[in-house]
């Protein structure tokens, strides 16, 4: 079954809740989270300092999921993170593995 790399970009204020939801829904899948900065965020979501800097703090999460498994996950995220500015995109995965 084809997999995709689902990337989520969220505000730090929802990071713990997001990680909890992911652990609950796909706890057996490996995923990563890293602090990052978001550019191009609408000014209504930026503090005055962020507006001057032109970037906002964010957390980026990447998880490998099947295309079939991505839809229920996105439905849950839409319900749990409505109006939080959570963004996502999916990229086709050509290969994956583990160096054992």
Wavefront OBJ file of the C-alpha trace (Angstrom):
o trace
v 0.000 0.000 0.000
v 1.550 3.362 -1.038
v 2.668 5.668 1.742
v 2.939 9.423 1.948
v 4.940 11.731 4.165
v 2.346 13.880 5.916
v 3.814 17.159 7.136
v 1.971 19.182 9.774
v 2.820 22.762 10.706
v 1.331 23.996 13.979
v 1.639 26.762 16.534
v 3.731 25.824 19.595
v 0.637 26.368 21.759
v -1.007 23.233 20.302
v 2.124 21.070 20.050
v 1.461 18.819 23.059
v -2.166 18.236 22.118
v -1.134 17.461 18.529
v 1.498 14.953 19.654
v -1.031 13.325 22.015
v -3.528 12.877 19.178
v -0.858 11.412 16.914
v 0.368 9.018 19.589
v -3.216 7.884 20.150
v -4.064 7.414 16.483
v -0.788 6.182 14.986
v 1.313 5.286 18.003
v 3.018 2.394 16.226
v 4.285 4.639 13.416
v 7.528 6.575 13.777
v 7.134 10.328 13.448
v 9.314 13.336 14.085
v 8.705 16.794 15.506
v 11.030 19.775 15.331
v 10.772 23.437 16.278
v 10.837 25.651 13.202
v 9.712 29.010 11.854
v 6.790 29.664 9.575
v 6.913 32.341 6.884
v 3.949 33.685 4.967
v 1.511 33.372 7.860
v -1.322 35.885 7.657
v -0.634 39.001 9.754
v -3.794 38.445 11.809
v -2.109 35.392 13.378
v 1.220 37.093 14.123
v 2.236 38.972 17.256
v 3.720 42.433 16.739
v 7.249 41.016 17.222
v 6.557 38.256 14.673
v 5.259 40.860 12.211
v 8.538 42.771 12.478
v 10.606 39.578 12.120
v 8.452 38.284 9.264
v 8.203 34.819 10.785
v 6.429 32.958 13.545
v 7.523 30.100 15.781
v 6.028 26.753 14.846
v 6.435 23.023 15.245
v 6.769 20.754 12.224
v 5.677 17.127 12.482
v 6.324 14.529 9.804
v 4.738 11.102 9.792
v 4.694 8.304 7.245
v 1.177 6.990 6.701
v -0.677 5.028 4.066
v -2.861 7.069 1.765
v -5.824 5.154 3.197
v -4.813 5.934 6.782
v -4.238 9.610 6.091
v -7.915 10.484 5.567
v -9.215 9.453 9.023
v -6.208 11.142 10.598
v -6.915 14.405 8.757
v -10.606 14.201 9.723
v -9.657 13.914 13.390
v -7.164 16.769 13.091
v -9.790 18.978 11.425
v -12.159 18.316 14.319
v -9.578 18.773 17.099
v -7.634 21.722 15.665
v -10.291 23.833 13.985
v -9.309 27.528 13.840
v -5.770 26.902 15.154
v -4.003 27.555 11.849
v -2.759 23.955 11.605
v -1.484 23.429 8.065
v -0.609 20.206 6.298
v 0.665 18.777 3.042
v 1.428 15.271 1.830
v 4.266 14.116 -0.410
v 4.482 10.782 -2.184
v 7.027 8.482 -0.601
v 9.289 6.654 -3.019
v 11.198 4.552 -0.512
v 11.642 3.935 3.192
v 13.647 1.594 5.344
v 15.741 1.062 8.426
v 19.452 0.432 8.607
v 19.505 -2.630 10.864
l 1 2 3 4 5 6 7 8 9 10 11 12 13 14 15 16 17 18 19 20 21 22 23 24 25 26 27 28 29 30 31 32 33 34 35 36 37 38 39 40 41 42 43 44 45 46 47 48 49 50 51 52 53 54 55 56 57 58 59 60 61 62 63 64 65 66 67 68 69 70 71 72 73 74 75 76 77 78 79 80 81 82 83 84 85 86 87 88 89 90 91 92 93 94 95 96 97 98 99 100
